């Protein structure tokens, strides 16, 4: 489960994962970033502060899933991607992901311990963000 907040003036996305992460979250997240790419490029912060690795739900192991995600292209090429992972086990997975990204010729994301560090790097504050509402499909 995840939530997205957006700071339009500074073109920054804040993606917050909850305690439970499921494989099905990622195709949905990919679809949302694909829609947003049509509007332009965004820096992104992926907040994994609340993630509980014991509740990481994938058919493969967490490292195996991370390896498969490592081949997925950056949602906004050339823009900053900052992962917030305060716990050692999550840091290890983010570093593994970053290594896979780099091995596929993609830009390595940054890793920080706190959301405040990520905000400082992109010169934003929590107050700058608003909930992102995905447009309803027209049919």
C-alpha angles and dihedrals in degrees: 000000000000142000128210127212124183137206102199098182092058095030096235129145122205112201113189119192119204127221093281120057119190130189090237090063091072102060087050091049090047090052092051093049089047089055091047092049087067087064094049140272126318135192109230140211117199108200112203095166094119098041115123109201090207086065096047099125114201130132088234126051117281091253091048091051091047089052091054091048089051090075093055112105121246112273093226110024114217094015127110120270114190122184119202110208116157096176124077095231092054092044088056091053092047091050089049090050091048090051092051091048091052092046088057091054094258128132114270114242121230124249125212135171100229140035089233090060090053091047091051092051091054096036095239136119133214088256090062093068130087128187112271113233113201109222115250112247114255114234 
